[in-house]
Amino acid sequence: MNRMSAAALLSAALLLSACTAPAPSPEENPEGNIRNLVLSDGEITLDGAVLGENGEEDVTVTRDIVYYQDGTNESYGEGSAADMHTAQEADAHRVVTIRKAGTYRVSGVLSPGQLAVDLGKEAKRDPEAVVTLILDGADITCTVAPAVIFYNVYECDTDWTAYDEGERETYSPSPLVDTAAAGANVLLADGSSNQVSGSYVARIYKEGTTKKLHKYDGAFYSKMSMNIGGEEEGSGTLSITAENEGLDSELHLTVNGGNIVIQAQNDGINTNEDGVSVTTVNGGTLRINAGLGAEGDGIDSNGHIVFNGGTVCAMSNDRSPDGGIDADGKILVNGGCLIAAGIRNDVVSTDSAQPYMELFFASALPAGSQVELEGTPLAFTTEKATQSIVFSSPELRPDTEYTLTVNGVVQQYTGHSAGEFEGGMGGQPPQPPEGQGAPPEDLPEPPVGQMEFPEGGMGPSGAPPENPAEGSAPPAGQRPDGQTPRMPGGRGDTLAEPSVKFTLTDTVHTFSGISDQVP
Protein backbone atom coordinates (compact mmCIF):
# COMPACT_ATOMS: atom_id res chain seq x y z
CA MET A 1 0.00 0.00 0.00
CA ASN A 2 1.25 3.44 -0.86
CA ARG A 3 1.02 6.48 1.36
CA MET A 4 -1.30 9.37 0.67
CA SER A 5 -0.19 12.96 1.09
CA ALA A 6 -1.93 14.32 4.18
CA ALA A 7 -1.05 17.89 3.32
CA ALA A 8 -2.51 17.52 -0.14
CA LEU A 9 -5.69 15.94 1.14
CA LEU A 10 -6.26 18.65 3.70
CA SER A 11 -5.70 21.46 1.24
CA ALA A 12 -9.08 20.82 -0.35
CA ALA A 13 -10.83 21.46 2.94
CA LEU A 14 -9.96 25.13 2.55
CA LEU A 15 -12.71 25.48 -0.02
CA LEU A 16 -15.16 24.96 2.82
CA SER A 17 -13.65 27.60 5.07
CA ALA A 18 -16.91 29.49 5.18
CA CYS A 19 -18.54 26.62 7.03
CA THR A 20 -15.64 25.06 8.87
CA ALA A 21 -16.35 24.66 12.56
CA PRO A 22 -14.13 26.51 15.03
CA ALA A 23 -11.32 24.59 16.64
CA PRO A 24 -12.71 22.16 19.22
CA SER A 25 -12.28 22.88 22.89
CA PRO A 26 -9.50 20.92 24.60
CA GLU A 27 -10.38 17.47 25.83
CA GLU A 28 -9.45 16.47 29.34
CA ASN A 29 -7.05 13.62 29.87
CA PRO A 30 -7.82 10.98 32.49
CA GLU A 31 -6.25 11.63 35.88
CA GLY A 32 -2.68 10.52 36.27
CA ASN A 33 0.58 11.09 34.46
CA ILE A 34 0.95 10.95 30.72
CA ARG A 35 3.30 8.14 29.78
CA ASN A 36 5.62 8.46 26.78
CA LEU A 37 5.63 5.51 24.41
CA VAL A 38 8.23 5.85 21.65
CA LEU A 39 7.96 3.39 18.80
CA SER A 40 10.89 2.31 16.69
CA ASP A 41 11.99 -0.43 14.35
CA GLY A 42 14.83 -0.80 16.83
CA GLU A 43 14.35 -0.18 20.56
CA ILE A 44 10.85 0.66 21.85
CA THR A 45 10.77 2.70 25.04
CA LEU A 46 8.19 3.54 27.71
CA ASP A 47 9.12 6.60 29.78
CA GLY A 48 12.69 6.17 28.57
CA ALA A 49 13.01 2.50 29.56
CA VAL A 50 13.63 -0.03 26.80
CA LEU A 51 10.90 -2.66 26.47
CA GLY A 52 12.15 -6.18 25.90
CA GLU A 53 10.19 -8.69 23.88
CA ASN A 54 7.80 -10.96 25.80
CA GLY A 55 8.20 -9.04 29.04
CA GLU A 56 5.40 -8.76 31.63
CA GLU A 57 4.97 -5.01 31.85
CA ASP A 58 2.34 -2.28 31.45
CA VAL A 59 3.26 -2.25 27.77
CA THR A 60 4.49 -5.45 26.15
CA VAL A 61 6.30 -6.21 22.91
CA THR A 62 5.60 -9.56 21.25
CA ARG A 63 5.32 -11.21 17.83
CA ASP A 64 1.81 -12.46 18.64
CA ILE A 65 -0.50 -10.95 16.03
CA VAL A 66 -4.00 -12.02 14.97
CA TYR A 67 -4.03 -12.62 11.21
CA TYR A 68 -5.75 -14.87 8.66
CA GLN A 69 -3.46 -17.83 8.19
CA ASP A 70 -2.30 -19.18 4.87
CA GLY A 71 -3.09 -22.75 3.87
CA THR A 72 -6.36 -23.00 5.81
CA ASN A 73 -9.68 -24.38 4.55
CA GLU A 74 -13.36 -23.47 4.92
CA SER A 75 -13.50 -24.84 8.48
CA TYR A 76 -11.07 -22.09 9.56
CA GLY A 77 -13.06 -19.06 8.41
CA GLU A 78 -14.64 -17.19 5.53
CA GLY A 79 -11.52 -15.69 4.00
CA SER A 80 -10.30 -16.28 0.48
CA ALA A 81 -6.77 -16.78 -0.77
CA ALA A 82 -6.45 -13.00 -1.10
CA ASP A 83 -7.07 -12.61 2.65
CA MET A 84 -4.38 -15.08 3.72
CA HIS A 85 -0.89 -14.32 4.98
CA THR A 86 2.08 -16.54 5.65
CA ALA A 87 3.52 -17.12 9.09
CA GLN A 88 6.76 -15.54 7.89
CA GLU A 89 4.95 -12.34 6.93
CA ALA A 90 3.10 -12.23 10.26
CA ASP A 91 6.23 -12.94 12.31
CA ALA A 92 7.92 -9.90 10.80
CA HIS A 93 5.54 -7.70 12.84
CA ARG A 94 6.17 -6.55 16.37
CA VAL A 95 3.02 -6.03 18.43
CA VAL A 96 3.16 -3.27 21.05
CA THR A 97 0.28 -3.90 23.46
CA ILE A 98 -0.87 -1.47 26.16
CA ARG A 99 -2.16 -3.50 29.11
CA LYS A 100 -2.73 -0.85 31.79
CA ALA A 101 -5.29 1.97 31.85
CA GLY A 102 -3.93 5.49 31.43
CA THR A 103 -2.87 8.13 28.93
CA TYR A 104 -0.03 7.39 26.52
CA ARG A 105 1.69 9.86 24.23
CA VAL A 106 2.71 7.80 21.20
CA SER A 107 5.43 8.85 18.75
CA GLY A 108 7.92 7.22 16.42
CA VAL A 109 7.84 4.66 13.62
CA LEU A 110 6.75 1.03 13.78
CA SER A 111 7.01 -0.79 10.43
CA PRO A 112 5.92 -3.47 10.19
CA GLY A 113 4.05 -3.68 13.45
CA GLN A 114 0.83 -3.10 15.35
CA LEU A 115 -0.22 -0.94 18.29
CA ALA A 116 -2.84 -2.76 20.36
CA VAL A 117 -4.76 -2.01 23.56
CA ASP A 118 -5.94 -4.95 25.67
CA LEU A 119 -6.90 -4.47 29.33
CA GLY A 120 -8.33 -7.97 29.71
CA LYS A 121 -11.70 -9.61 29.25
CA GLU A 122 -13.19 -8.00 32.38
CA ALA A 123 -12.44 -4.48 31.14
CA LYS A 124 -15.72 -4.24 29.24
CA ARG A 125 -17.64 -3.64 32.49
CA ASP A 126 -14.96 -1.65 34.33
CA PRO A 127 -15.44 2.17 34.10
CA GLU A 128 -11.77 2.61 35.05
CA ALA A 129 -10.55 0.57 32.09
CA VAL A 130 -9.91 3.63 29.94
CA VAL A 131 -6.96 4.24 27.62
CA THR A 132 -6.23 7.49 25.79
CA LEU A 133 -3.70 7.48 22.98
CA ILE A 134 -2.22 10.91 22.21
CA LEU A 135 -0.79 10.46 18.75
CA ASP A 136 2.14 12.84 18.41
CA GLY A 137 4.11 11.97 15.30
CA ALA A 138 3.23 8.27 15.17
CA ASP A 139 3.77 6.28 11.97
CA ILE A 140 2.52 2.68 12.05
CA THR A 141 2.34 0.18 9.18
CA CYS A 142 0.78 -3.28 9.38
CA THR A 143 0.39 -5.54 6.35
CA VAL A 144 -1.59 -8.44 7.89
CA ALA A 145 -4.06 -6.80 10.28
CA PRO A 146 -5.21 -3.42 11.63
CA ALA A 147 -2.29 -1.13 12.42
CA VAL A 148 -4.06 0.17 15.55
CA ILE A 149 -6.63 -1.88 17.45
CA PHE A 150 -8.50 -1.63 20.75
CA TYR A 151 -9.42 -5.14 21.92
CA ASN A 152 -10.66 -4.88 25.51
CA VAL A 153 -11.51 -1.60 27.25
CA TYR A 154 -14.62 -0.21 28.95
CA GLU A 155 -17.83 -0.16 26.94
CA CYS A 156 -19.72 3.01 27.85
CA ASP A 157 -23.02 1.84 26.33
CA THR A 158 -23.97 -0.25 29.35
CA ASP A 159 -27.48 -0.89 28.05
CA TRP A 160 -26.00 -2.54 24.99
CA THR A 161 -23.48 -4.45 27.10
CA ALA A 162 -26.26 -5.90 29.23
CA TYR A 163 -28.35 -6.76 26.20
CA ASP A 164 -25.43 -8.31 24.38
CA GLU A 165 -24.73 -10.54 27.37
CA GLY A 166 -28.33 -11.70 27.60
CA GLU A 167 -29.36 -9.70 30.67
CA ARG A 168 -32.13 -7.67 28.98
CA GLU A 169 -35.07 -8.79 26.95
CA THR A 170 -35.40 -5.50 25.09
CA TYR A 171 -33.00 -2.87 23.87
CA SER A 172 -34.05 0.35 22.15
CA PRO A 173 -31.09 1.88 20.29
CA SER A 174 -31.15 5.63 19.72
CA PRO A 175 -29.27 7.87 17.29
CA LEU A 176 -28.35 10.04 20.28
CA VAL A 177 -25.55 8.45 22.28
CA ASP A 178 -23.03 9.83 24.77
CA THR A 179 -19.61 8.21 24.41
CA ALA A 180 -17.74 10.55 26.77
CA ALA A 181 -16.95 7.66 29.13
CA ALA A 182 -15.74 5.31 26.41
CA GLY A 183 -12.66 3.24 27.18
CA ALA A 184 -11.12 3.76 23.72
CA ASN A 185 -9.91 7.32 23.13
CA VAL A 186 -7.59 8.94 20.60
CA LEU A 187 -6.29 12.52 20.68
CA LEU A 188 -4.29 14.11 17.86
CA ALA A 189 -1.55 16.28 19.32
CA ASP A 190 -1.56 19.87 18.07
CA GLY A 191 0.73 20.32 15.10
CA SER A 192 1.37 16.59 14.74
CA SER A 193 1.22 14.48 11.60
CA ASN A 194 0.31 10.84 12.18
CA GLN A 195 0.27 8.05 9.59
CA VAL A 196 -1.52 4.72 9.88
CA SER A 197 -1.38 2.15 7.08
CA GLY A 198 -3.23 -1.03 7.85
CA SER A 199 -4.73 -4.22 6.55
CA TYR A 200 -7.60 -6.35 7.94
CA VAL A 201 -8.50 -9.78 9.29
CA ALA A 202 -11.22 -11.74 7.51
CA ARG A 203 -13.71 -13.70 9.60
CA ILE A 204 -12.07 -16.50 11.60
CA TYR A 205 -14.29 -19.08 13.31
CA LYS A 206 -14.16 -20.30 16.86
CA GLU A 207 -12.70 -23.77 16.63
CA GLY A 208 -15.28 -26.37 15.66
CA THR A 209 -18.02 -23.79 14.98
CA THR A 210 -19.00 -21.15 12.47
CA LYS A 211 -19.23 -18.47 15.17
CA LYS A 212 -16.96 -15.42 14.93
CA LEU A 213 -13.69 -15.47 16.81
CA HIS A 214 -12.00 -12.62 14.95
CA LYS A 215 -13.00 -10.23 12.18
CA TYR A 216 -11.41 -6.80 11.94
CA ASP A 217 -12.11 -4.94 8.71
CA GLY A 218 -10.52 -1.56 9.44
CA ALA A 219 -6.94 -0.31 9.37
CA PHE A 220 -7.77 1.60 12.60
CA TYR A 221 -10.16 -0.54 14.65
CA SER A 222 -11.96 -0.72 17.98
CA LYS A 223 -14.12 -3.53 19.37
CA MET A 224 -15.67 -1.03 21.80
CA SER A 225 -17.09 2.49 21.42
CA MET A 226 -14.35 4.97 20.52
CA ASN A 227 -13.77 8.74 20.65
CA ILE A 228 -11.36 10.64 18.40
CA GLY A 229 -10.54 14.30 18.97
CA GLY A 230 -7.89 16.99 18.88
CA GLU A 231 -5.99 19.01 21.43
CA GLU A 232 -6.67 22.70 22.08
CA GLU A 233 -5.90 24.03 18.59
CA GLY A 234 -7.34 21.04 16.77
CA SER A 235 -4.41 21.14 14.33
CA GLY A 236 -3.25 17.53 14.57
CA THR A 237 -3.68 15.22 11.58
CA LEU A 238 -4.36 11.50 11.30
CA SER A 239 -3.95 9.98 7.83
CA ILE A 240 -5.28 6.46 7.34
CA THR A 241 -4.45 4.32 4.33
CA ALA A 242 -6.50 1.13 4.33
CA GLU A 243 -6.22 -2.10 2.39
CA ASN A 244 -9.90 -2.69 3.17
CA GLU A 245 -11.88 -0.31 5.42
CA GLY A 246 -10.44 2.74 7.13
CA LEU A 247 -11.73 3.72 10.58
CA ASP A 248 -14.01 1.13 12.23
CA SER A 249 -15.81 0.55 15.50
CA GLU A 250 -17.92 -2.45 16.43
CA LEU A 251 -20.29 -0.20 18.35
CA HIS A 252 -20.21 3.64 18.42
CA LEU A 253 -17.71 6.13 17.00
CA THR A 254 -17.60 9.83 17.92
CA VAL A 255 -15.35 12.37 16.17
CA ASN A 256 -14.87 15.52 18.26
CA GLY A 257 -12.01 17.29 16.52
CA GLY A 258 -8.71 17.12 14.71
CA ASN A 259 -8.09 16.50 11.02
CA ILE A 260 -8.71 12.99 9.73
CA VAL A 261 -7.98 11.97 6.14
CA ILE A 262 -8.88 8.49 4.95
CA GLN A 263 -8.06 6.63 1.78
CA ALA A 264 -9.72 3.21 1.76
CA GLN A 265 -10.23 0.42 -0.72
CA ASN A 266 -13.66 -0.21 0.82
CA ASP A 267 -15.68 1.88 3.31
CA GLY A 268 -13.92 4.93 4.71
CA ILE A 269 -15.66 4.72 8.10
CA ASN A 270 -17.75 1.78 9.28
CA THR A 271 -19.64 1.21 12.52
CA ASN A 272 -21.00 -2.26 12.26
CA GLU A 273 -23.43 -3.41 14.95
CA ASP A 274 -26.70 -3.92 13.09
CA GLY A 275 -29.40 -1.45 14.10
CA VAL A 276 -27.35 -0.15 17.03
CA SER A 277 -24.09 1.58 16.04
CA VAL A 278 -23.98 5.37 15.85
CA THR A 279 -21.36 7.41 14.03
CA THR A 280 -21.37 10.97 15.41
CA VAL A 281 -19.37 13.94 14.11
CA ASN A 282 -19.23 16.87 16.55
CA GLY A 283 -16.22 18.73 15.17
CA GLY A 284 -12.98 18.57 13.25
CA THR A 285 -12.40 17.94 9.57
CA LEU A 286 -13.03 14.60 7.85
CA ARG A 287 -11.73 13.99 4.31
CA ILE A 288 -12.74 10.56 3.03
CA ASN A 289 -11.84 9.03 -0.34
CA ALA A 290 -13.42 5.59 -0.13
CA GLY A 291 -14.17 2.75 -2.49
CA LEU A 292 -10.84 2.70 -4.31
CA GLY A 293 -11.43 -1.00 -4.91
CA ALA A 294 -14.61 -2.67 -6.20
CA GLU A 295 -17.02 -1.00 -3.75
CA GLY A 296 -17.25 1.18 -0.66
CA ASP A 297 -19.19 3.96 1.03
CA GLY A 298 -17.67 7.10 2.50
CA ILE A 299 -19.34 6.71 5.90
CA ASP A 300 -21.29 3.50 6.48
CA SER A 301 -23.21 2.82 9.68
CA ASN A 302 -25.25 -0.30 10.35
CA GLY A 303 -27.17 1.94 12.72
CA HIS A 304 -27.31 5.76 12.58
CA ILE A 305 -25.17 8.71 11.45
CA VAL A 306 -25.38 12.10 13.21
CA PHE A 307 -23.63 15.30 12.10
CA ASN A 308 -23.56 18.01 14.79
CA GLY A 309 -20.56 20.04 13.65
CA GLY A 310 -17.25 20.00 11.85
CA THR A 311 -16.56 19.67 8.13
CA VAL A 312 -17.09 16.40 6.28
CA CYS A 313 -16.25 15.61 2.65
CA ALA A 314 -16.98 11.97 1.82
CA MET A 315 -16.65 10.26 -1.57
CA SER A 316 -17.64 6.68 -2.37
CA ASN A 317 -16.87 4.13 -5.04
CA ASP A 318 -18.15 5.17 -8.46
CA ARG A 319 -18.50 1.72 -10.02
CA SER A 320 -21.07 0.36 -7.58
CA PRO A 321 -24.27 1.80 -6.07
CA ASP A 322 -22.49 3.33 -3.07
CA GLY A 323 -22.64 6.76 -1.52
CA GLY A 324 -20.79 9.25 0.62
CA ILE A 325 -23.23 8.46 3.45
CA ASP A 326 -25.00 5.15 4.03
CA ALA A 327 -26.97 4.15 7.13
CA ASP A 328 -29.42 1.42 8.02
CA GLY A 329 -31.03 3.80 10.51
CA LYS A 330 -31.43 7.58 10.56
CA ILE A 331 -29.08 10.16 9.10
CA LEU A 332 -29.40 13.41 11.08
CA VAL A 333 -27.74 16.65 10.01
CA ASN A 334 -27.90 19.10 12.91
CA GLY A 335 -24.85 21.25 12.24
CA GLY A 336 -21.51 21.57 10.51
CA CYS A 337 -20.76 21.35 6.80
CA LEU A 338 -21.36 18.17 4.82
CA ILE A 339 -20.63 17.17 1.23
CA ALA A 340 -21.35 13.53 0.43
CA ALA A 341 -20.87 12.36 -3.15
CA GLY A 342 -21.49 9.02 -4.82
CA ILE A 343 -23.68 7.10 -7.20
CA ARG A 344 -26.35 7.09 -4.51
CA ASN A 345 -26.69 8.48 -0.99
CA ASP A 346 -29.14 7.36 1.65
CA VAL A 347 -31.75 10.00 2.34
CA VAL A 348 -31.35 12.39 5.27
CA SER A 349 -33.99 12.31 8.00
CA THR A 350 -36.48 15.16 8.04
CA ASP A 351 -35.85 15.27 11.81
CA SER A 352 -32.56 17.03 11.03
CA ALA A 353 -32.15 20.46 12.67
CA GLN A 354 -30.09 22.08 9.87
CA PRO A 355 -31.19 22.70 6.26
CA TYR A 356 -29.86 20.19 3.77
CA MET A 357 -30.15 19.57 0.04
CA GLU A 358 -30.20 16.24 -1.80
CA LEU A 359 -29.28 16.42 -5.48
CA PHE A 360 -29.99 13.43 -7.76
CA PHE A 361 -28.76 13.75 -11.35
CA ALA A 362 -30.51 12.09 -14.28
CA SER A 363 -27.20 10.49 -15.25
CA ALA A 364 -23.79 10.27 -13.64
CA LEU A 365 -21.55 13.31 -13.91
CA PRO A 366 -18.11 12.27 -15.15
CA ALA A 367 -14.98 12.92 -13.13
CA GLY A 368 -13.75 16.45 -13.59
CA SER A 369 -17.21 18.05 -13.53
CA GLN A 370 -17.32 21.45 -11.83
CA VAL A 371 -20.37 21.65 -9.56
CA GLU A 372 -21.45 24.90 -7.92
CA LEU A 373 -24.52 25.93 -5.94
CA GLU A 374 -24.27 29.68 -6.24
CA GLY A 375 -24.32 31.56 -2.98
CA THR A 376 -23.20 28.59 -0.87
CA PRO A 377 -19.89 26.87 -0.03
CA LEU A 378 -20.82 24.02 -2.40
CA ALA A 379 -18.26 24.53 -5.19
CA PHE A 380 -16.00 21.66 -6.16
CA THR A 381 -14.71 19.49 -8.97
CA THR A 382 -15.81 15.88 -8.93
CA GLU A 383 -12.94 13.47 -8.80
CA LYS A 384 -15.08 10.44 -9.54
CA ALA A 385 -18.30 9.77 -11.41
CA THR A 386 -21.06 11.25 -9.24
CA GLN A 387 -24.83 10.93 -9.50
CA SER A 388 -25.91 11.91 -6.00
CA ILE A 389 -24.77 14.78 -3.77
CA VAL A 390 -25.94 15.58 -0.25
CA PHE A 391 -25.03 19.06 0.93
CA SER A 392 -25.63 20.87 4.21
CA SER A 393 -24.18 24.06 5.65
CA PRO A 394 -25.14 26.68 8.24
CA GLU A 395 -25.26 29.09 5.28
CA LEU A 396 -27.96 27.13 3.46
CA ARG A 397 -31.25 29.00 3.83
CA PRO A 398 -34.87 27.89 3.35
CA ASP A 399 -37.11 29.87 1.03
CA THR A 400 -34.10 31.08 -0.97
CA GLU A 401 -33.73 30.45 -4.68
CA TYR A 402 -30.40 28.86 -5.60
CA THR A 403 -28.91 28.22 -9.03
CA LEU A 404 -27.01 25.00 -9.63
CA THR A 405 -24.42 24.84 -12.40
CA VAL A 406 -22.27 22.03 -13.77
CA ASN A 407 -19.30 23.16 -15.84
CA GLY A 408 -20.90 26.58 -15.93
CA VAL A 409 -24.18 25.26 -17.40
CA VAL A 410 -27.35 26.02 -15.44
CA GLN A 411 -29.12 22.87 -14.26
CA GLN A 412 -32.82 22.07 -14.11
CA TYR A 413 -34.68 19.43 -12.13
CA THR A 414 -37.88 17.51 -12.78
CA GLY A 415 -39.03 16.23 -9.39
CA HIS A 416 -38.56 15.97 -5.65
CA SER A 417 -38.06 12.25 -5.09
CA ALA A 418 -34.89 10.36 -4.42
CA GLY A 419 -35.64 8.17 -7.40
CA GLU A 420 -34.30 4.68 -7.84
CA PHE A 421 -31.41 5.25 -5.46
CA GLU A 422 -33.52 6.28 -2.48
CA GLY A 423 -32.16 4.80 0.71
CA GLY A 424 -35.35 5.11 2.76
CA MET A 425 -34.26 4.35 6.27
CA GLY A 426 -30.88 3.26 4.96
CA GLY A 427 -29.38 0.13 3.51
CA GLN A 428 -28.52 -0.92 0.00
CA PRO A 429 -30.85 -0.43 -2.97
CA PRO A 430 -32.35 -3.48 -4.67
CA GLN A 431 -29.60 -5.61 -6.15
CA PRO A 432 -29.59 -6.81 -9.78
CA PRO A 433 -30.09 -10.51 -10.52
CA GLU A 434 -27.15 -12.77 -9.85
CA GLY A 435 -24.52 -12.36 -12.51
CA GLN A 436 -25.79 -8.98 -13.61
CA GLY A 437 -24.71 -5.54 -12.54
CA ALA A 438 -21.53 -6.57 -10.71
CA PRO A 439 -18.29 -4.96 -11.87
CA PRO A 440 -16.03 -7.32 -13.82
CA GLU A 441 -13.43 -9.09 -11.70
CA ASP A 442 -10.64 -7.80 -13.89
CA LEU A 443 -11.80 -4.18 -13.77
CA PRO A 444 -8.65 -2.11 -13.15
CA GLU A 445 -8.46 -0.35 -9.82
CA PRO A 446 -7.61 3.32 -9.67
CA PRO A 447 -4.06 4.04 -8.54
CA VAL A 448 -3.44 4.31 -4.83
CA GLY A 449 -0.70 6.73 -4.03
CA GLN A 450 0.10 10.33 -3.43
CA MET A 451 -2.87 12.51 -4.30
CA GLU A 452 -2.91 16.21 -5.04
CA PHE A 453 -5.94 18.40 -5.06
CA PRO A 454 -6.68 21.06 -7.63
CA GLU A 455 -7.71 24.39 -6.19
CA GLY A 456 -11.35 24.11 -5.22
CA GLY A 457 -11.32 20.37 -5.86
CA MET A 458 -13.15 17.89 -3.71
CA GLY A 459 -11.02 14.84 -4.30
CA PRO A 460 -7.64 13.68 -5.57
CA SER A 461 -6.65 15.30 -8.81
CA GLY A 462 -6.63 13.79 -12.25
CA ALA A 463 -8.35 14.82 -15.45
CA PRO A 464 -11.12 12.59 -16.80
CA PRO A 465 -9.70 9.79 -18.94
CA GLU A 466 -9.77 10.29 -22.67
CA ASN A 467 -11.29 6.85 -23.10
CA PRO A 468 -14.36 6.58 -20.81
CA ALA A 469 -14.19 2.79 -20.87
CA GLU A 470 -10.93 2.97 -18.98
CA GLY A 471 -12.04 5.46 -16.38
CA SER A 472 -14.60 5.83 -13.67
CA ALA A 473 -17.50 7.53 -15.44
CA PRO A 474 -20.19 5.36 -17.01
CA PRO A 475 -21.70 6.48 -20.34
CA ALA A 476 -24.26 9.26 -20.11
CA GLY A 477 -27.61 8.02 -18.93
CA GLN A 478 -26.24 4.70 -17.74
CA ARG A 479 -25.59 3.45 -14.23
CA PRO A 480 -22.18 1.97 -13.33
CA ASP A 481 -23.79 -1.50 -13.24
CA GLY A 482 -24.68 -1.20 -16.91
CA GLN A 483 -28.39 -0.65 -16.36
CA THR A 484 -30.32 2.37 -17.61
CA PRO A 485 -31.97 4.15 -14.65
CA ARG A 486 -35.53 5.32 -14.72
CA MET A 487 -35.85 9.05 -14.34
CA PRO A 488 -36.10 10.16 -10.73
CA GLY A 489 -39.36 11.78 -9.80
CA GLY A 490 -41.37 8.79 -10.91
CA ARG A 491 -43.61 8.59 -7.88
CA GLY A 492 -46.15 11.13 -9.06
CA ASP A 493 -44.06 14.20 -8.21
CA THR A 494 -42.79 15.07 -11.69
CA LEU A 495 -43.06 18.80 -12.26
CA ALA A 496 -45.38 20.19 -14.93
CA GLU A 497 -42.34 22.07 -16.25
CA PRO A 498 -38.66 21.57 -15.35
CA SER A 499 -37.38 24.23 -12.97
CA VAL A 500 -34.02 25.92 -12.46
CA LYS A 501 -35.04 27.37 -9.08
CA PHE A 502 -33.62 25.16 -6.35
CA THR A 503 -35.59 26.34 -3.32
CA LEU A 504 -35.65 24.59 0.04
CA THR A 505 -38.78 24.64 2.17
CA ASP A 506 -39.83 22.90 5.37
CA THR A 507 -40.97 19.94 3.28
CA VAL A 508 -38.79 20.09 0.14
CA HIS A 509 -35.16 18.99 0.43
CA THR A 510 -34.72 16.71 -2.57
CA PHE A 511 -34.23 17.65 -6.23
CA SER A 512 -34.18 14.85 -8.80
CA GLY A 513 -33.87 14.32 -12.52
CA ILE A 514 -31.20 17.05 -12.65
CA SER A 515 -29.70 17.78 -16.08
CA ASP A 516 -28.57 20.70 -18.23
CA GLN A 517 -31.20 23.36 -18.71
CA VAL A 518 -33.09 22.96 -21.96
CA PRO A 519 -33.56 26.36 -23.66
KAUR-V963553 format. One record per backbone hydrogen bond with DSSP energy under -1.0 kcal/mol. NH is the residue of the N-H (numbers start at 1). CO is the residue of the C=O. Records with the same first field share a line. If there is no record, write none. Layout:
BEGIN
NH: CO  CO
END
This chain:
BEGIN
9: 5
10: 6
11: 7
13: 10
14: 11
15: 12
16: 13
17: 14
19: 16
35: 103
37: 105
38: 45
39: 107
45: 38
46: 49
47: 36
49: 46
51: 44
54: 61
55: 52
60: 97
62: 95
65: 63
70: 85
76: 73
78: 203
83: 80
85: 68
90: 86
91: 87
93: 90
94: 112
95: 62
96: 114
97: 60
98: 116
99: 58
102: 130
104: 132
105: 35
106: 134
107: 37
108: 137
110: 139
113: 141
114: 94
115: 147
116: 96
117: 149
118: 98
119: 152
123: 120
125: 122
126: 123
129: 126
130: 128
131: 183
132: 102
133: 185
134: 104
135: 187
136: 106
139: 108
140: 195
141: 110
142: 197
147: 219
148: 219
149: 115
150: 221
151: 117
154: 129
155: 124
158: 156
161: 157
162: 158
163: 159
164: 160
165: 161
166: 163
167: 162
182: 179
183: 154
185: 131
186: 227
187: 133
188: 229
189: 135
192: 189
194: 237
195: 138
196: 239
197: 140
198: 241
199: 145
201: 216
204: 214
205: 76
206: 211
209: 206
213: 204
214: 204
216: 201
219: 245
220: 246
221: 148
222: 248
223: 150
226: 252
227: 184
228: 254
229: 186
231: 188
237: 192
238: 259
239: 194
240: 261
241: 196
242: 263
243: 198
245: 217
246: 267
247: 268
248: 220
249: 270
250: 222
253: 278
254: 226
255: 280
256: 228
259: 236
260: 285
261: 238
262: 287
263: 240
264: 289
265: 242
266: 244
268: 297
269: 298
270: 247
271: 300
272: 249
275: 302
276: 273
277: 273
279: 304
280: 253
281: 306
282: 255
283: 255
285: 258
286: 311
287: 260
288: 313
289: 262
290: 315
291: 266
292: 264
293: 265
298: 323
299: 324
300: 269
301: 326
302: 271
304: 277
305: 330
306: 279
307: 332
308: 281
309: 281
311: 284
312: 337
313: 286
314: 339
315: 288
316: 341
317: 296
322: 320
326: 299
328: 301
329: 303
332: 305
334: 307
335: 307
337: 310
338: 392
339: 312
340: 390
341: 314
342: 388
343: 322
344: 322
346: 325
349: 331
352: 349
354: 333
357: 391
358: 509
359: 389
360: 511
361: 387
362: 514
365: 386
368: 382
369: 366
371: 380
372: 405
373: 378
374: 403
376: 373
379: 377
380: 371
382: 369
386: 365
387: 342
388: 342
389: 359
390: 340
391: 357
392: 338
396: 393
399: 504
402: 502
405: 372
406: 409
407: 370
409: 406
411: 404
412: 515
413: 499
414: 512
415: 512
422: 419
426: 423
436: 433
443: 440
457: 454
458: 381
461: 452
470: 467
471: 468
478: 475
479: 483
482: 479
495: 414
499: 413
502: 402
503: 501
505: 508
511: 358
512: 415
514: 360
515: 412
517: 410
END
